[in-house]
Amino acid sequence: MPIPRRFDRRPPERDQTRINERIRVPEVRLVDEKGQQVGVVPTEEALRYAQEHELDLVEVAAEARPPVCKVLDYSKHKYEQEQRAKAARKHQKQINVREIKLRPKIADADYETKKGHVTRFLKHQDKVKVTIMFRGRETTHPERGERLLMRLAEDLGELATIESRPNLDGRNMTMLLGPGRATRPAAEEEGEPPSEGEAPEVEAVPEAAPAAEAKGQSTEEPPASDNGAAADAEPQQAPPARA
C-alpha cells in the first residue's frame, strides 16, 4: 500500500538570493561597494568586510567559479529591482488571441453574428484566430473556406489586418487577424483627450445681430441738436465719394 504524502506546511521560500551567512562556499570573488574588483578572498573575510561597512554580502553570480559576491545594501537593492519590474509591467501590453469558428456553408445571419464578435474583439485590441471547420466531402473544396475568410477580412475593412493568411491544417483552415488602424484602445474610447491633429468639437455660437441692424437702421440714439430738439430718426445717407 503506497504511503500517502504529507502536506508540507512550511511556507515557500520566495527569495532564493544567498546573502551574508547563507553563502556557504569557502571563497568568493569580491566586488566592493564602489564596483571595484577586489579579487578572490575567503568568504569569512568578505563577510567581515561587508559588516565593517554596515552593508550586505550578496551573491550576484552563483554559476561562476568561485561565485561572484558584491557588497551593497540588499534592502535598497531589492526595492529598486521591484520598482523597475513594476515599471516594466506597467508599460507591457497584454495581447489576447480569441478564436471564432465558422463552417464553409454558414448562413448569412450566423455570418453577421460571427462578424460582430470579431469586430468587438478587434476593438478591444485582441487578435482573432478565425477557423473554418470542414466535414466529410467539404475537404475537397478548400477554396470555399479561403473565399469565406477573405470575405470576412474585406468586410471588416480597416478594423482588421491579416497577420496570417489562410492556412489549411488537416480538416481546419485558419487565418489570424490583428487590430487595424480604425481600432482604438479602450482608454481613448472612455474619454481620453484627442491626440495631436484632432481638434475637439466646439459648437460655434454666432453673435446675434440686432433687428434694427439687420434692416439697415442705426440702433444708437440720434444726437441732440443745438436747440435741444431731437434730430430726425431716419438715417442720413452718406455723400457719394469723389472721383
C-alpha positions as a Markdown table, in Angstrom:
| # | Residue | x | y | z |
|---|---|---|---|---|
| 1 | Met | 0.0 | 0.0 | 0.0 |
| 2 | Pro | 1.5 | 3.3 | -1.0 |
| 3 | Ile | 2.4 | 5.7 | 1.7 |
| 4 | Pro | 0.3 | 8.9 | 1.5 |
| 5 | Arg | 2.3 | 12.1 | 1.0 |
| 6 | Arg | 2.3 | 14.5 | 3.9 |
| 7 | Phe | 1.3 | 18.1 | 3.4 |
| 8 | Asp | 4.3 | 20.4 | 3.7 |
| 9 | Arg | 3.2 | 23.3 | 6.0 |
| 10 | Arg | 6.4 | 25.3 | 5.6 |
| 11 | Pro | 5.9 | 28.5 | 3.7 |
| 12 | Pro | 7.7 | 28.6 | 0.3 |
| 13 | Glu | 10.9 | 30.5 | 0.2 |
| 14 | Arg | 10.4 | 33.2 | -2.3 |
| 15 | Asp | 13.7 | 35.0 | -2.3 |
| 16 | Gln | 16.4 | 32.5 | -3.4 |
| 17 | Thr | 19.2 | 35.0 | -3.3 |
| 18 | Arg | 22.0 | 34.0 | -0.9 |
| 19 | Ile | 23.3 | 36.8 | 1.3 |
| 20 | Asn | 25.6 | 37.0 | 4.3 |
| 21 | Glu | 25.7 | 33.8 | 6.3 |
| 22 | Arg | 23.7 | 31.9 | 3.7 |
| 23 | Ile | 26.8 | 32.0 | 1.4 |
| 24 | Arg | 28.4 | 28.6 | 2.3 |
| 25 | Val | 31.2 | 28.4 | -0.3 |
| 26 | Pro | 34.8 | 28.7 | 1.1 |
| 27 | Glu | 35.8 | 31.6 | -1.1 |
| 28 | Val | 34.2 | 34.2 | -3.4 |
| 29 | Arg | 35.2 | 36.7 | -5.9 |
| 30 | Leu | 34.5 | 40.0 | -4.2 |
| 31 | Val | 33.3 | 43.3 | -5.6 |
| 32 | Asp | 33.3 | 46.2 | -3.2 |
| 33 | Glu | 30.6 | 48.8 | -2.7 |
| 34 | Lys | 32.1 | 51.1 | -5.4 |
| 35 | Gly | 32.0 | 48.3 | -8.0 |
| 36 | Gln | 35.8 | 47.7 | -7.9 |
| 37 | Gln | 37.1 | 44.2 | -8.3 |
| 38 | Val | 38.9 | 43.1 | -5.0 |
| 39 | Gly | 39.7 | 39.6 | -6.2 |
| 40 | Val | 39.2 | 36.1 | -4.8 |
| 41 | Val | 39.0 | 36.2 | -1.0 |
| 42 | Pro | 37.8 | 33.8 | 1.7 |
| 43 | Thr | 34.1 | 34.1 | 2.4 |
| 44 | Glu | 34.7 | 34.9 | 6.1 |
| 45 | Glu | 36.9 | 37.8 | 5.1 |
| 46 | Ala | 34.4 | 39.1 | 2.5 |
| 47 | Leu | 31.6 | 38.9 | 5.1 |
| 48 | Arg | 33.7 | 40.7 | 7.7 |
| 49 | Tyr | 34.4 | 43.5 | 5.1 |
| 50 | Ala | 30.7 | 43.9 | 4.4 |
| 51 | Gln | 29.9 | 44.1 | 8.1 |
| 52 | Glu | 32.5 | 46.7 | 8.7 |
| 53 | His | 30.8 | 48.9 | 6.1 |
| 54 | Glu | 27.4 | 48.2 | 7.5 |
| 55 | Leu | 26.3 | 46.5 | 4.2 |
| 56 | Asp | 25.4 | 43.1 | 3.0 |
| 57 | Leu | 27.4 | 40.5 | 1.1 |
| 58 | Val | 25.2 | 39.4 | -1.8 |
| 59 | Glu | 25.8 | 36.6 | -4.3 |
| 60 | Val | 25.2 | 38.0 | -7.7 |
| 61 | Ala | 26.6 | 35.3 | -10.0 |
| 62 | Ala | 26.2 | 31.8 | -8.4 |
| 63 | Glu | 27.2 | 30.0 | -11.6 |
| 64 | Ala | 30.7 | 31.4 | -11.6 |
| 65 | Arg | 33.6 | 29.6 | -10.0 |
| 66 | Pro | 34.1 | 30.9 | -7.5 |
| 67 | Pro | 30.8 | 32.7 | -7.1 |
| 68 | Val | 30.8 | 36.5 | -7.5 |
| 69 | Cys | 29.6 | 38.4 | -4.4 |
| 70 | Lys | 29.0 | 42.1 | -4.2 |
| 71 | Val | 28.9 | 44.4 | -1.1 |
| 72 | Leu | 25.7 | 46.5 | -1.1 |
| 73 | Asp | 22.6 | 47.5 | 0.8 |
| 74 | Tyr | 20.4 | 44.5 | -0.1 |
| 75 | Ser | 17.1 | 46.1 | 1.1 |
| 76 | Lys | 17.7 | 49.1 | -1.1 |
| 77 | His | 18.8 | 46.9 | -4.0 |
| 78 | Lys | 15.7 | 44.7 | -3.7 |
| 79 | Tyr | 13.4 | 47.7 | -3.6 |
| 80 | Glu | 14.9 | 49.2 | -6.7 |
| 81 | Gln | 14.6 | 45.9 | -8.5 |
| 82 | Glu | 10.9 | 45.7 | -7.6 |
| 83 | Gln | 10.3 | 49.3 | -8.8 |
| 84 | Arg | 12.0 | 48.6 | -12.1 |
| 85 | Ala | 9.9 | 45.4 | -12.6 |
| 86 | Lys | 6.7 | 47.3 | -11.7 |
| 87 | Ala | 7.5 | 50.0 | -14.2 |
| 88 | Ala | 8.2 | 47.4 | -16.9 |
| 89 | Arg | 4.9 | 45.6 | -16.2 |
| 90 | Lys | 3.1 | 48.9 | -16.4 |
| 91 | His | 4.3 | 49.6 | -19.9 |
| 92 | Gln | 3.7 | 46.0 | -21.1 |
| 93 | Lys | 0.7 | 45.5 | -23.3 |
| 94 | Gln | -1.1 | 42.2 | -22.9 |
| 95 | Ile | -2.4 | 40.7 | -26.2 |
| 96 | Asn | -5.1 | 38.1 | -26.1 |
| 97 | Val | -5.9 | 35.8 | -29.0 |
| 98 | Arg | -9.6 | 35.0 | -29.4 |
| 99 | Glu | -10.9 | 32.2 | -31.7 |
| 100 | Ile | -14.0 | 32.2 | -33.9 |
| 101 | Lys | -15.1 | 29.0 | -35.7 |
| 102 | Leu | -17.1 | 29.0 | -38.9 |
| 103 | Arg | -18.5 | 26.4 | -41.3 |
| 104 | Pro | -18.0 | 26.7 | -45.1 |
| 105 | Lys | -21.8 | 26.7 | -45.7 |
| 106 | Ile | -22.6 | 29.2 | -42.9 |
| 107 | Ala | -25.9 | 31.1 | -43.1 |
| 108 | Asp | -25.9 | 34.8 | -43.7 |
| 109 | Ala | -27.5 | 35.5 | -40.3 |
| 110 | Asp | -24.9 | 33.4 | -38.5 |
| 111 | Tyr | -22.1 | 35.0 | -40.5 |
| 112 | Glu | -23.2 | 38.5 | -39.4 |
| 113 | Thr | -23.3 | 37.3 | -35.8 |
| 114 | Lys | -19.8 | 35.9 | -36.0 |
| 115 | Lys | -18.6 | 39.1 | -37.7 |
| 116 | Gly | -20.0 | 41.1 | -34.9 |
| 117 | His | -18.0 | 39.1 | -32.4 |
| 118 | Val | -14.8 | 39.6 | -34.4 |
| 119 | Thr | -15.4 | 43.3 | -34.6 |
| 120 | Arg | -15.9 | 43.5 | -30.8 |
| 121 | Phe | -12.7 | 41.6 | -30.2 |
| 122 | Leu | -10.7 | 43.8 | -32.6 |
| 123 | Lys | -12.0 | 47.0 | -31.0 |
| 124 | His | -10.7 | 45.7 | -27.6 |
| 125 | Gln | -7.2 | 45.3 | -29.2 |
| 126 | Asp | -7.4 | 41.5 | -29.3 |
| 127 | Lys | -6.2 | 39.3 | -32.1 |
| 128 | Val | -8.7 | 36.9 | -33.6 |
| 129 | Lys | -8.0 | 33.4 | -34.9 |
| 130 | Val | -10.7 | 32.5 | -37.4 |
| 131 | Thr | -11.1 | 28.8 | -38.1 |
| 132 | Ile | -13.1 | 27.1 | -40.9 |
| 133 | Met | -14.1 | 23.6 | -40.0 |
| 134 | Phe | -14.5 | 21.1 | -42.9 |
| 135 | Arg | -16.5 | 18.0 | -42.6 |
| 136 | Gly | -16.8 | 15.0 | -44.9 |
| 137 | Arg | -16.5 | 15.9 | -48.6 |
| 138 | Glu | -16.1 | 19.6 | -47.7 |
| 139 | Thr | -12.4 | 19.0 | -47.5 |
| 140 | Thr | -12.3 | 18.5 | -51.3 |
| 141 | His | -13.2 | 22.2 | -51.8 |
| 142 | Pro | -10.8 | 24.2 | -49.6 |
| 143 | Glu | -11.2 | 27.2 | -51.8 |
| 144 | Arg | -14.7 | 27.8 | -50.3 |
| 145 | Gly | -13.2 | 28.2 | -46.9 |
| 146 | Glu | -10.5 | 30.6 | -48.3 |
| 147 | Arg | -13.1 | 32.7 | -50.0 |
| 148 | Leu | -15.1 | 32.9 | -46.8 |
| 149 | Leu | -12.0 | 34.0 | -44.8 |
| 150 | Met | -11.1 | 36.7 | -47.3 |
| 151 | Arg | -14.7 | 37.9 | -47.4 |
| 152 | Leu | -14.6 | 38.4 | -43.7 |
| 153 | Ala | -11.3 | 40.3 | -43.9 |
| 154 | Glu | -12.7 | 42.5 | -46.6 |
| 155 | Asp | -16.0 | 43.2 | -44.7 |
| 156 | Leu | -14.1 | 44.3 | -41.6 |
| 157 | Gly | -12.2 | 46.9 | -43.7 |
| 158 | Glu | -9.7 | 49.0 | -41.7 |
| 159 | Leu | -10.7 | 47.3 | -38.4 |
| 160 | Ala | -8.6 | 44.3 | -39.2 |
| 161 | Thr | -5.2 | 43.4 | -40.7 |
| 162 | Ile | -4.3 | 40.0 | -41.9 |
| 163 | Glu | -1.3 | 38.8 | -39.9 |
| 164 | Ser | -1.5 | 35.2 | -41.1 |
| 165 | Arg | -3.1 | 34.3 | -44.4 |
| 166 | Pro | -5.5 | 31.3 | -44.7 |
| 167 | Asn | -3.6 | 28.1 | -44.0 |
| 168 | Leu | -5.1 | 24.6 | -44.3 |
| 169 | Asp | -4.2 | 22.2 | -41.5 |
| 170 | Gly | -5.9 | 18.9 | -41.7 |
| 171 | Arg | -9.7 | 19.5 | -41.7 |
| 172 | Asn | -9.3 | 23.1 | -40.5 |
| 173 | Met | -8.3 | 26.3 | -42.2 |
| 174 | Thr | -7.1 | 29.1 | -40.0 |
| 175 | Met | -6.4 | 32.8 | -40.5 |
| 176 | Leu | -5.1 | 35.3 | -37.9 |
| 177 | Leu | -6.5 | 38.8 | -37.8 |
| 178 | Gly | -5.0 | 41.7 | -35.8 |
| 179 | Pro | -6.4 | 45.2 | -34.9 |
| 180 | Gly | -6.3 | 47.7 | -37.7 |
| 181 | Arg | -6.0 | 51.4 | -37.9 |
| 182 | Ala | -9.6 | 52.1 | -37.2 |
| 183 | Thr | -9.5 | 50.4 | -33.8 |
| 184 | Arg | -8.7 | 52.5 | -30.7 |
| 185 | Pro | -7.6 | 51.4 | -27.2 |
| 186 | Ala | -10.4 | 51.3 | -24.6 |
| 187 | Ala | -8.8 | 54.2 | -22.7 |
| 188 | Glu | -9.3 | 56.5 | -25.7 |
| 189 | Glu | -12.9 | 55.4 | -26.1 |
| 190 | Glu | -13.7 | 56.2 | -22.4 |
| 191 | Gly | -12.8 | 59.9 | -22.8 |
| 192 | Glu | -9.1 | 60.2 | -23.3 |
| 193 | Pro | -8.3 | 63.7 | -24.7 |
| 194 | Pro | -7.9 | 63.8 | -28.5 |
| 195 | Ser | -4.5 | 63.2 | -29.9 |
| 196 | Glu | -2.5 | 65.7 | -31.8 |
| 197 | Gly | -4.1 | 66.8 | -35.1 |
| 198 | Glu | -7.6 | 66.1 | -33.8 |
| 199 | Ala | -9.3 | 69.3 | -32.7 |
| 200 | Pro | -12.1 | 69.0 | -30.1 |
| 201 | Glu | -15.6 | 69.7 | -31.4 |
| 202 | Val | -16.7 | 73.1 | -30.2 |
| 203 | Glu | -20.2 | 74.4 | -31.1 |
| 204 | Ala | -19.9 | 77.8 | -32.7 |
| 205 | Val | -22.3 | 80.3 | -31.4 |
| 206 | Pro | -22.8 | 83.2 | -33.9 |
| 207 | Glu | -23.3 | 86.7 | -32.5 |
| 208 | Ala | -26.9 | 87.8 | -32.6 |
| 209 | Ala | -27.3 | 90.9 | -34.7 |
| 210 | Pro | -30.0 | 93.4 | -33.5 |
| 211 | Ala | -33.1 | 93.6 | -35.6 |
| 212 | Ala | -32.5 | 97.2 | -36.4 |
| 213 | Glu | -29.0 | 96.5 | -37.8 |
| 214 | Ala | -30.5 | 93.6 | -39.9 |
| 215 | Lys | -32.8 | 96.2 | -41.5 |
| 216 | Gly | -30.0 | 98.7 | -42.1 |
| 217 | Gln | -31.1 | 101.0 | -39.4 |
| 218 | Ser | -29.0 | 102.5 | -36.6 |
| 219 | Thr | -29.6 | 101.5 | -33.0 |
| 220 | Glu | -27.9 | 104.5 | -31.5 |
| 221 | Glu | -29.9 | 107.5 | -30.3 |
| 222 | Pro | -29.7 | 110.4 | -32.7 |
| 223 | Pro | -27.5 | 113.3 | -31.4 |
| 224 | Ala | -29.3 | 116.2 | -29.9 |
| 225 | Ser | -29.5 | 119.5 | -31.9 |
| 226 | Asp | -28.3 | 122.9 | -30.7 |
| 227 | Asn | -31.7 | 123.9 | -29.6 |
| 228 | Gly | -32.2 | 120.6 | -27.6 |
| 229 | Ala | -34.7 | 119.1 | -30.0 |
| 230 | Ala | -34.2 | 115.5 | -31.1 |
| 231 | Ala | -32.8 | 115.0 | -34.6 |
| 232 | Asp | -34.6 | 113.1 | -37.3 |
| 233 | Ala | -34.5 | 109.4 | -36.5 |
| 234 | Glu | -34.1 | 108.4 | -40.2 |
| 235 | Pro | -30.5 | 107.7 | -41.1 |
| 236 | Gln | -28.7 | 110.1 | -43.3 |
| 237 | Gln | -27.2 | 108.7 | -46.5 |
| 238 | Ala | -23.5 | 109.2 | -46.9 |
| 239 | Pro | -22.5 | 111.6 | -49.6 |
| 240 | Pro | -21.1 | 109.9 | -52.7 |
| 241 | Ala | -17.4 | 109.5 | -52.8 |
| 242 | Arg | -15.5 | 112.0 | -55.0 |
| 243 | Ala | -13.8 | 110.6 | -58.0 |
